[in-house]
Amino acid sequence: MNTQKNFSLRPFNTFSIEAKAKYFARFDSVETLESLLEQRGRDPLPWLILGGGSNILFTRDFEGWVFHNSIRGIQVVHEDERHGYLKAGAGERWHELVLHAIHKNLGGIENLSLIPGLVGASPIQNIGAYGVEVKDVIHSLEAYSIAEKRVVTFTNNDCEFGYRDSIFKKRYKAEMVILNVTYRLDKTPRFRLSYGAIRDELEKMQVLQPTLKAVSDAIIRIRSSKLPDPAVLGNAGSFFKNPVLDENQFQRLQSHHPVDAGKIPFYKTEEGHYKIPAGWLIEQCGWKGYRKDDTGCYEKQALVLVNYGGASGKDIWELSEAIQKSVLQKFDITLEREVNII
Ligand SMILES: Cc1cc2nc3c(=O)[nH]c(=O)nc-3n(C[C@H](O)[C@H](O)[C@H](O)COP(=O)(O)OP(=O)(O)OC[C@H]3O[C@@H](n4cnc5c(N)ncnc54)[C@H](O)[C@@H]3O)c2cc1C
C-alpha cells in the first residue's frame, strides 16, 4: 500500500481543479481499507473517499486523507425467473457496468449510459437520467462502517433514496464506505423511451425495434451532443438540482411571472409536485454561455459550470453563488447544489 504525500488531485476530478491531498492512497479490498484507516489512526486528520471525482468541487487543498476506491469485479451472483442480480465492486467504472449489463442482456440501467464516475458513488446521490433513477434497480449494497469497524449490508429500503439523495448524504455522510452494489436487472427489458429525445434519436438511427444496445447508443449520442466531455472541458455535469415545488409554490411562481407563465417548463413528479429544470431558470437569468476568464456556464446547457483551463475551485464556487443569487432574486427559488463541495 503506497501512501503519497502532497498529492495533486487534478487528474482525479473532472473539473480539473488543482488541489492537493495531504495524504493519498488507494484501497482495493476491505483489508487494505482497514489498514489505511489504522495508518490514519496515527494521524487522525479528516478523510474523504474519492471515486471518479465527477461530482466534486475542490475549493481548497484537502488537509487530510483521500482514499481512492479501486475495488473491482462484476458478476451475476443470482438469477430468478425474471431477474439477474449483478454485483459490482465500488471501484468499477459506472459506464463499464452498463455495458456489461447490456452484454448479459439485462435491462434497467441502459438509460444511465455514459454517466461518469464509479459504481460506489451511484447510490450516494441516486444517479438518474432520462427517466430512470438507480434506486429503481439497486437491490442491496455492502458498506464499511468506520465507527463500527465492520461491513454492514443495506437493502434498497435502508438507503432512504430520494431525488439525488440517500442516507449516505445525510445520516451516514462521511461514515460509510461503499464497497459493492448489487443491482436487480430485468431479463425481459422494459424500455423507457418517453423521456427527452430518445424516440427521435432511435428514429434517426433507423432503429425499428429497440434493443438495450440501441437505447444505450441513442442515449450516448444525445448526451455527447449536449454535455461537455470532461476530458476536453472541465465540469461536473449538472451543478444544481432541479427545484421541486408544491402546488402553491408553482402557482405563486406562475402568478409572479405572467409573461413566462405558459412557458415555464416542468415535470410532474409521482407525488404531484412540479420539478422545474434548473437549467431553464439559470438561462432566464442570462447566464447561458457566460464566461469570465476561465470560469463559465456551458453554452449549450446553463446548468453545467465549466473550467476552461485555469479556473480555481473558488472561482467556480463564486460563480455558483452569483447564479444562486440571481435565480433567487428573479424567481424566489433557492437552487441547491448537486455537486459535493470540499
Ligand atoms: C459530464 C457529466 C455528466 C453527468 N451526468 C450525470 C447524470 O446524468 N446523472 C447523475 O446523477 N449524475 C451525473 N453526473 C454526476 C456524476 O457523474 C455522478 O454523481 C457520479 O455518480 C459520481 O461518481 P464519482 O465516482 O465520480 O463520485 P465522486 O465525485 O468521486 O464522489 C461523489 C461523492 O460520493 C462520495 N463517494 C464516492 N465513492 C464513494 C464510496 N465508495 N463510498 C462512500 N462515499 C463515496 C464522495 O466522497 C463524494 O462525496 C455527471 C457528471 C459529469 C462530469
The ligand as a Gaussian input file, in Angstrom:
#p B3LYP/6-31G(d) Opt

LIG

0 1
 C      -20.358000      15.239000     -17.899000
 C      -21.073000      14.750000     -16.655000
 C      -22.361000      14.286000     -16.751000
 C      -23.041000      13.828000     -15.616000
 N      -24.310000      13.355000     -15.741000
 C      -24.985000      12.904000     -14.667000
 C      -26.319000      12.408000     -14.800000
 O      -26.881000      12.346000     -15.895000
 N      -26.949000      11.978000     -13.676000
 C      -26.354000      11.980000     -12.457000
 O      -26.988000      11.553000     -11.490000
 N      -25.091000      12.439000     -12.290000
 C      -24.390000      12.905000     -13.363000
 N      -23.111000      13.382000     -13.215000
 C      -22.519000      13.445000     -11.871000
 C      -21.615000      12.225000     -11.516000
 O      -21.158000      11.578000     -12.674000
 C      -22.325000      11.210000     -10.630000
 O      -22.783000      11.828000      -9.448000
 C      -21.408000      10.044000     -10.250000
 O      -22.152000       9.048000      -9.590000
 C      -20.235000      10.461000      -9.366000
 O      -19.371000       9.351000      -9.284000
 P      -17.859000       9.509000      -8.849000
 O      -17.299000       8.134000      -8.686000
 O      -17.151000      10.388000      -9.803000
 O      -18.026000      10.196000      -7.455000
 P      -17.060000      11.285000      -6.720000
 O      -17.218000      12.584000      -7.418000
 O      -15.691000      10.737000      -6.616000
 O      -17.726000      11.333000      -5.315000
 C      -19.014000      11.896000      -5.132000
 C      -19.388000      11.787000      -3.644000
 O      -19.569000      10.426000      -3.282000
 C      -18.634000      10.039000      -2.259000
 N      -18.192000       8.678000      -2.610000
 C      -17.725000       8.259000      -3.803000
 N      -17.500000       6.928000      -3.768000
 C      -17.819000       6.511000      -2.519000
 C      -17.796000       5.243000      -1.860000
 N      -17.385000       4.127000      -2.463000
 N      -18.205000       5.193000      -0.566000
 C      -18.611000       6.314000       0.086000
 N      -18.640000       7.534000      -0.477000
 C      -18.251000       7.628000      -1.767000
 C      -17.527000      11.071000      -2.314000
 O      -16.872000      11.203000      -1.064000
 C      -18.291000      12.317000      -2.714000
 O      -18.908000      12.891000      -1.594000
 C      -22.395000      13.842000     -14.335000
 C      -21.073000      14.309000     -14.253000
 C      -20.418000      14.756000     -15.401000
 C      -18.990000      15.227000     -15.276000

